[in-house]
Amino acid sequence: MNIRVLIVDDSIFYQHRLQEVLDSDPAIEVIGIAHNGRQAIEKAQSLKPDVITMDVEMPVMDGISAVRAIMNDCPTPVLMISSSTKRGANATFEAMDAGALDFLTKDFHEIVENREQMGKEICNKVISIAKKSARKKNNYSTDSSTTTATRAVKKKLHNYDILAVGASTGGPVAVQQVLKKLPQNFPLPIIVIQHMPKTFTPMFSERLNQMCAITVKQAENGDVLFPGCAYIAPGGLQTIVKKKGQEVVLDISEGDLSLNYKPSVDVTYRSLAGAYPSKVLAVILTGMGSDGCEGARELKQGGSEVWAQDESSSVVYGMPMAVAKAGLADEIMSLDQIAATLAMGV
């Protein structure tokens, strides 16, 4: 059975290009097009699509307002399509808070010049979120059990020197959920490796810093790591952790140009295995693919600990599933449990 998609965009050019891309995948069927947020609400109710691609800035009603209304009336997985500007980034994060599952940047040049590569990325994202209920995503898990969390917290955070969080699809909201729970006196430095374009990570960092008790900043080359501060790996670059005398610093560079993910969880985890032997608490959150699995293997071999988000609370059970299936997860917990366990360990 095909994944039925509603396209919402005020640009006729982008409507056509996006429909061409989606129709090229035999698993996807475009069943309608809306030109603004108000039409999107009406067509979501009448057509009942499996996935909606939603532009952010539109006349009559914007994408954020449309997402809120759709989540209230007929919850549907939404993939935001936004401009790669500061304004576009802020709007995208607001839309994800409202219930959108993931996003893509609207790049007219890329969709024309690199149609095959962009088409594959768009189709993969649509397929990956199609099976996930938007309402379940927005609420994550209702599991209030603390059995696993209580068992894990007994190990205490003082057994570790650093917390390293990796995420992809669904990660922006998941990372936000975790970091917001951490108290100001959280005893470890935190590195967050979230697959995200380079134009979005500065705004993601600023947004989190405003929301959280801990300090959050975009990582910069030469940063010295301090407890109670979260360093967001910048998009388009690789973040490596190095020992420099008695200090631990960040080395941020282009890295291996052949790597698919920039930043890559594997790259950062491998560097952590060298900088903090046996002293890393690695957490793999929701995400498509398997980035982080091989890095987690090296961390485990050195004696560090790895936690993975469970399937029910993940938007896409790809990255945590890869770690779990490889037998590398010391704990498998819901997102709520991960956040609560970290907060209780202080």
C-alpha positions in Angstrom: 0.0 0.0 0.0 1.4 3.4 -1.0 2.2 6.2 1.4 -0.3 8.9 0.6 1.2 12.4 0.7 -0.4 15.9 0.8 2.0 18.7 -0.5 1.5 22.1 1.1 3.4 25.0 -0.6 2.6 28.4 -2.1 5.3 28.0 -4.8 4.0 26.4 -7.9 7.5 25.6 -9.0 8.3 23.8 -5.8 5.0 22.0 -5.8 5.8 20.6 -9.2 9.4 19.7 -8.4 8.4 18.0 -5.1 5.6 16.1 -6.7 8.0 14.8 -9.4 10.4 13.7 -6.8 7.8 11.9 -4.6 6.0 10.3 -7.6 9.4 8.8 -8.7 9.3 6.5 -5.7 6.8 3.6 -6.2 6.1 3.5 -2.5 4.7 7.1 -2.5 1.6 8.6 -4.0 0.8 12.4 -4.0 -2.9 12.6 -3.4 -3.3 16.4 -3.2 -1.7 19.9 -3.2 -2.6 22.8 -0.9 -1.5 26.4 -1.5 -1.7 27.7 2.1 -2.2 26.6 5.6 -6.0 26.9 5.6 -6.3 24.7 2.5 -3.9 22.3 4.2 -6.2 21.9 7.2 -9.2 21.3 4.9 -7.4 18.7 2.7 -5.9 17.0 5.7 -9.4 16.4 7.0 -10.9 15.3 3.7 -8.0 13.3 2.1 -6.6 11.8 5.4 -3.0 11.6 4.0 -0.3 9.4 5.6 2.2 12.3 5.5 2.0 16.1 4.9 5.0 18.1 3.5 4.4 21.6 4.9 6.0 24.9 3.8 6.6 27.4 6.6 5.9 30.8 5.1 2.6 31.0 3.1 -0.2 33.5 2.6 -3.6 33.2 4.3 -2.2 30.9 7.0 1.4 30.0 7.8 2.7 26.4 8.3 3.2 26.7 12.1 -0.5 27.6 12.6 -1.6 24.9 10.2 0.5 22.2 12.0 -1.1 23.2 15.3 -4.6 22.9 13.9 -3.9 19.6 12.2 -2.5 18.1 15.3 -5.6 19.1 17.2 -8.1 18.0 14.5 -6.6 15.1 12.6 -3.0 14.3 13.8 -0.8 13.4 10.8 2.9 13.1 10.4 4.3 16.4 9.1 7.6 17.0 7.3 8.4 20.8 7.3 10.0 22.4 4.3 11.7 25.6 5.3 14.2 28.2 4.1 17.7 27.9 5.3 17.6 31.3 7.0 17.6 32.4 10.7 13.9 33.1 10.4 13.3 29.8 8.7 15.2 27.9 11.3 13.2 29.5 14.2 9.9 28.8 12.5 10.9 25.2 11.9 11.7 24.6 15.5 8.4 26.2 16.5 6.6 23.9 14.0 8.4 20.9 15.5 7.3 22.0 19.0 3.8 22.1 17.6 4.1 18.4 16.4 5.9 18.3 13.1 8.2 15.3 13.0 11.1 16.4 10.9 12.3 19.1 8.4 14.1 19.7 5.1 15.6 23.0 4.0 14.0 24.4 0.8 16.9 24.8 -1.6 15.7 25.5 -5.2 19.2 25.1 -6.6 19.8 21.7 -4.9 16.5 20.3 -6.1 17.2 21.3 -9.7 21.0 20.6 -9.8 21.1 17.5 -7.5 17.7 16.1 -8.2 18.6 12.5 -7.6 20.4 13.0 -4.3 17.7 15.5 -3.0 15.0 13.2 -4.2 16.3 10.2 -2.3 16.6 12.3 0.9 13.1 13.6 0.6 11.6 10.2 -0.1 13.5 8.5 2.7 12.3 11.1 5.2 8.7 10.7 4.0 8.9 7.0 4.2 10.6 7.0 7.6 8.0 9.2 9.3 5.0 7.6 7.6 4.5 4.9 10.1 4.8 7.1 13.2 1.7 8.7 14.6 2.1 12.5 14.9 0.2 12.5 18.2 2.5 9.8 19.6 5.5 11.7 18.5 4.3 14.9 20.1 3.6 13.1 23.4 6.5 10.7 23.1 5.9 8.0 25.8 3.3 7.8 28.5 5.2 5.0 30.2 5.6 6.2 33.8 7.6 3.2 34.9 10.8 4.1 36.7 12.2 0.6 37.2 14.9 0.9 34.5 15.6 4.5 35.4 16.0 3.7 39.1 18.3 0.8 38.3 20.5 2.9 36.0 20.7 5.9 38.3 22.3 3.9 41.0 25.5 3.9 38.9 25.7 7.7 39.5 27.0 10.3 37.1 30.3 10.6 39.0 31.3 7.3 37.2 31.6 9.3 34.0 33.5 12.3 32.7 31.2 13.3 29.8 27.8 12.8 28.4 27.5 12.4 24.6 24.1 12.5 22.9 23.6 11.4 19.2 20.4 12.0 17.3 18.9 12.5 13.8 15.3 12.3 12.6 13.1 13.5 15.5 16.2 14.5 17.4 15.6 18.3 17.8 12.6 17.8 20.0 14.1 14.7 21.8 17.3 16.6 22.6 15.2 19.5 23.9 13.2 17.1 26.1 16.4 15.7 27.6 18.4 18.9 28.1 15.4 20.8 29.6 15.3 18.2 32.4 19.0 18.7 33.5 19.6 21.0 36.5 22.0 23.9 36.4 24.5 21.9 38.5 24.7 19.0 36.1 28.2 17.6 36.8 29.3 16.7 33.3 30.0 18.5 30.0 27.7 17.4 27.3 28.3 17.0 23.6 25.3 16.8 21.3 25.7 15.5 17.8 22.5 16.2 15.9 22.2 15.7 12.2 21.3 19.3 11.1 22.2 21.8 8.4 24.9 24.3 9.2 22.5 27.2 9.0 20.3 25.6 11.7 22.7 24.6 14.5 23.4 28.2 15.7 19.6 28.8 16.1 19.1 25.4 17.7 21.8 26.2 20.2 20.4 29.6 21.1 16.9 28.3 21.4 18.0 25.5 23.8 20.1 28.0 25.8 17.0 30.1 26.4 15.0 27.0 27.5 17.4 25.1 29.7 18.9 25.6 33.1 22.3 24.5 31.8 24.3 26.5 29.4 24.0 25.5 25.7 26.2 26.8 22.9 27.2 25.9 19.5 30.6 24.2 19.7 33.6 26.2 18.4 37.1 25.1 17.5 39.3 25.2 20.6 36.4 25.2 23.1 37.5 23.8 26.5 34.8 21.5 28.0 33.2 22.5 31.3 30.6 20.7 33.4 27.0 21.9 33.1 27.5 23.1 29.5 26.1 21.4 26.4 28.1 21.9 23.2 26.1 21.5 20.0 28.2 20.1 17.1 28.0 22.6 14.2 26.3 21.4 11.0 28.5 20.8 8.0 31.6 20.0 10.1 33.0 17.2 12.2 33.5 17.6 16.0 36.4 15.8 17.5 37.4 15.7 21.2 41.1 15.8 22.1 43.2 15.9 25.2 45.4 18.9 25.4 47.5 18.7 28.5 45.2 18.7 31.5 42.3 20.1 29.4 39.9 18.5 26.9 39.2 20.7 23.9 37.2 20.5 20.7 38.8 20.2 17.3 36.2 21.2 14.6 37.0 20.9 11.0 35.8 19.7 7.6 37.0 16.1 8.4 36.7 13.3 5.8 34.8 14.8 2.9 33.5 11.4 1.9 31.4 10.9 5.0 27.6 11.2 4.6 26.9 12.8 8.0 28.3 16.2 9.0 28.4 16.1 12.0 28.8 12.4 12.4 28.0 10.6 15.7 30.6 7.9 14.9 33.4 10.4 14.4 32.7 12.2 17.7 32.2 8.9 19.6 35.5 7.5 18.3 37.3 10.6 19.4 35.7 10.3 22.9 36.9 6.7 23.2 40.4 8.0 23.0 40.0 11.1 25.1 37.9 9.6 27.9 38.7 5.8 28.1 35.9 4.1 30.1 34.5 7.4 31.2 31.8 8.2 28.6 28.1 7.9 29.0 26.8 7.8 25.4 23.1 8.2 24.6 21.7 7.3 21.2 18.3 8.9 20.5 15.8 8.7 17.6 17.2 8.8 14.1 17.3 7.3 10.6 20.2 5.0 9.7 22.9 3.6 11.9 25.3 6.5 12.6 26.7 6.1 16.1 26.7 2.3 16.1 30.4 1.8 15.3 31.4 4.7 17.6 29.4 3.1 20.3 31.2 -0.2 19.7 34.6 1.5 20.3 33.3 3.2 23.5 32.0 -0.1 24.8 35.3 -1.8 24.1 37.0 0.8 26.2 34.6 0.3 29.1 32.2 3.2 28.6 28.4 2.9 28.8 25.8 3.2 26.1 22.1 3.9 26.5 19.6 3.7 23.6 16.1 5.2 23.2 13.4 2.6 22.9 11.2 2.0 19.8 7.9 3.2 21.2 9.2 6.7 22.0 11.5 7.1 18.9 10.2 8.9 15.9 12.4 6.7 13.7 13.9 3.6 15.3 17.0 3.4 13.2 20.0 4.6 15.1 19.0 3.2 18.5 17.9 0.0 16.9 21.3 -0.5 15.3 23.0 -0.1 18.7 20.5 -2.4 20.4 20.7 -5.1 17.7 24.5 -5.0 17.9 24.2 -5.8 21.6 25.9 -2.5 22.6 23.1 -1.0 24.7 23.6 -1.2 28.5 20.1 0.3 28.9 17.1 0.7 26.6 14.7 3.3 27.9 11.9 5.6 26.8 12.8 9.3 26.2 11.1 10.2 29.4 13.1 7.7 31.3 16.4 8.8 29.8 15.7 12.4 30.8 14.5 11.5 34.3 17.5 9.2 34.9 20.0 11.8 34.0 18.3 14.4 36.2 18.1 12.0 39.1 21.8 11.1 38.8 23.0 14.6 39.9 
